[in-house]
Amino acid sequence: MHDEIPTPFILIDAQIARRNLASLADYARQHKLGVRPHTKTHKSKMLARMQLEAGAIGLTVAKVGEAQIMAEASDDLLMAYPAIHPQRCLDLARLAKTKTIRVAVDSTAAADRISEGAKAEGSTVGVLVDLDVGLHRTGVQNPAEALALAQYIDKLPNVRLDGLMFYPGHLQWKTPQLDQAMTQIDSVLAEVLERWRASGLQAKIVSGGSTPTASRSHLITRLTELRPGTYIFNDMNCVHGGFVSLENCSAKIICTVISTAVPGQIVLDAGSKTLTSDRCGPAPDSGHGLVVECSRAKITKLSEEHAQVDVRECDQVPKVGDRVSVIPNHICPCVNLQDRIWWQEPGDEPKPLAVDARGRVF
């Protein structure tokens, strides 16, 4: 039904995507958790509205540019990333005049910039203290630092201390140790929150989670909301991590075989500018995604517009001109490389869907 669309392109199975949304929404209701989806995955106002209709309490964004777009879909946004440049802080503060805007910070310098921007615009921005729980990317390093930063924020003008944020991005595998790791995070949060209470501070929001850990979020008893992004589409990181099956992957990249000249190899018209160069975290030697029609094939090498696929283990090898579908390792950056994706309802022709926040990395 999509043979007339030039490849490569991202095709979304609407039925699977809706099922993914409903599944997480049901889980969150059962455990009385808010869902604040991270829109960096799809960058689409339409899909953001679908998530809100499914019960999401607001949206998460990565950058101010995304916030400016997603403010057209939601009145409640969290930017899970520190705003440092003065212009970005002014832009956020301007949004906060008509929207509920929050931002995560892990330094007094970032808090100062937000306060200055909000003061200049005459608005108030909510602030969450970013706590490192194991990924070691951003975040204050311990409960004492979390308290010190919270006390500092609480005294700044034009900002409001709203709570804590964390990201368990280091938990990418479904192992017997996963639940233990989640309860350890809960213990750290308990210490942070007790220190805050003893100092007269409150954290009405404790925001955390990821797609891999989403279904175990109830083990973090202090959590109030979770921020999964990939769950609407899923990808090979999720599959190899043991969190979903291939049947839960709603996004596939449709490619065309452009060469079979080298024995034992086919070449697809989707290189690093389509599939990205991201390796699969849980299975780094698995290649650059899964060729659905040839599961024993391996995408061994990417150049900008070529994917070299080893098909020596395949019983049937696609011919030049054949189309195949690839589930990428990491769908989020793949979407950001497209001006539009294609949305297919059951029985219908695919329809173009704008990637509204494409390139909004500022």
PyMOL commands that set and color helices and strands:
alter all, ss='L'
color gray80, all
select helices_A, chain A and resi 14-30+45-53+64-70+86-95+108-121+143-154+178-198+214-219+230-232+236-240+246-248+272-275+331-336
alter helices_A, ss='H'
color red, helices_A
select strands_A, chain A and resi 9-13+34-35+59-61+76-79+100-105+125-131+159-166+205-208+225-226+251-259+265-268+290-291+298-302+307-310+323-327+340-344+351-354
alter strands_A, ss='S'
color yellow, strands_A
deselect
rebuild
show_as cartoon
